[in-house]
Amino acid sequence: VPHYLAWQQQRERHWSTVETETPMTKSIHSGPDLAIGGRIDRIDRHNGDLSLIDYKTGKAPPKTKIIGGESVQLLFYALLTEKRPREVLALELSDEGISTSASLQGEELQELIDDENTRLQEVINALVEGAVMPAWGTPETCNFCEFEGICRKELWVEQK
């Protein structure tokens, strides 16, 4: 708690918390009508800009995994908001302290949101046209995954 309170006091100098545990949905495809949804842990505001925060009591994904498209939670949340956020971050809470190493801002964030939206639209369009659902796992991920028996990776590999 002391680490979080110190971080929060610093944060309050520029950002104000405006919502917590906020459920959101957004239509993303019109034929058939499809929507995405999620619950954003916290939304902060500064001069009209938004910051989306996801609390993590375990390890936050490395920034490289977010940039590489393997960890999509923060970018997915950014797709839910009507106004694009200026910042997204995973706030890692631990006894040792607070970490915001999984944080993205500015132009880099905007490009990653566009990339995530493009990937999502491509998958939806393919599914609407009858394609099987792809497996998202990279070889690195699949090597330690416990769900190999129920995964669709074999179907994904066959279609390449």
N, C-alpha and C positions, 0 to 999 in steps of 0.2 A: 504494500500500500504506500509506503513512503516514496518509493521510486515513481509510482504512478502519479502521486500528488505533486511531486516536483516537476514531472513532465507536464502535467496539466496546468500548473501555474505558468510555466514558460509558454505553453500553447495559447493560453488565454490572452496573451499580449497582442495576438494578431487574429486569432480565430475564436468564434463563438459557436458553441454547440446549439444546433437548431432542431435536430431530431435524433431519436435513438430507436433501435429495433423497428426500423421503418419497412413495412412490407410494400413492395412495388411490383407492378406488372406493366408490360409494354407490348403492344401488338408489333409483330415483326414480319408478318407475311399475310397477304390478303386472300389467297386462293389455294388451299383452304386457309381460313383464318387461324393463325397461330400466335400465341403470346408467350413471352418469357416472364419469369417472376423470381423474386428472391426477397430476402430480408436483410437490409443493410444495417450493420451494428450502430453506426453513428454517422451523421452528416453535420459537418461544420461549415460555417460561412465567414467570409472576409471580403468586404467591399463588393458583394454580389457574386463572388466566386465560391465554388463548392469544393469541399474536401470530403472524400468518402473514406471512412476508417473501418477496418475489420479487426476486431480484437482476436488475438491468438494466445492461448495459454500454453500451447506447444510451440514447436518451431514454425516460423513463418517461411514460406517458400523463398528460395534465393531469388534475387532480382533477375538473375540470368534466366531462370525458368519462366518468369513472367514475360520477359522480353522475347524468349524463344517460343512462346506460345504453348508451353506445356502446363503452366499454372495459370488458369484463366479466371479465377474467382473475382479478383479486383477489377479486371477489364469487363467481365460480365456485369458486375454491379454498375460500372460506368455506362453500359448500354441501357440500363434501366432508367436512368435519370433523363428528364426532359431537357435540362440544361447540362451540357458537358461539364464534368468536374475539372478543376484546375490541378487537382492532386488526388491520388489514391494511395493509401498506405495500409500495410498490415502492422498493427501495433502489437508487438510481441511482449507479453507480460511474463516476467519470471522473478524468482527471489533475488537474482543477481542484478536485475535492473530492467530497463525498458529499451527495446530496440525498434527502430523504424527503418531498418536496412531494406525492407521490401517496400520501397516507396517510389512513385513515379510522378513527374510533373511536366508541365509545359508541352512543348512541341513533341517530345518523345512520347509522352502519354497520348496525345491526340493521334499520332500515327499508329500506335498500338491499338487504340480503340477502333480506328478505321480497319486495321488488319483483322481484329477479332470479329467485327461486324461482317466483313467480307467472307471470312471462313464460315461463319454461322449461316449466312445467306446461301453460300455454295452448297453446304450440307443439306439445308432445307430444300433447296431447288432440286438437288439430286434425289432426295427422299420422295418428294412430290412426283418425280418422274419415274419412281419405282426402284431406285437403287437400294441395296441393303445398307443398314447402318454400318458405318466404318468403325474400326477399332481405333482409338485415339492413342494407344500406348506406343511409346518409342521403344526400341529394343532395350534401352537402359531400364525403362520402367517395367517392361514385361519380364525381365529377368528375375525380379523379386515379387511379382504380383501373385497374390493368393487366389485370384479368380480366373485363372486360365481356363478352367473347365466350363465357365459360363460366358466367356468373352467371345466377341464376334471377330476376333483378329483373323481367324482362318478364312472367313468369308471375305474380309478386307483384302488379304493377301491374294486370294484367288481372282479377284477382280482387277488386279494391277496388270 
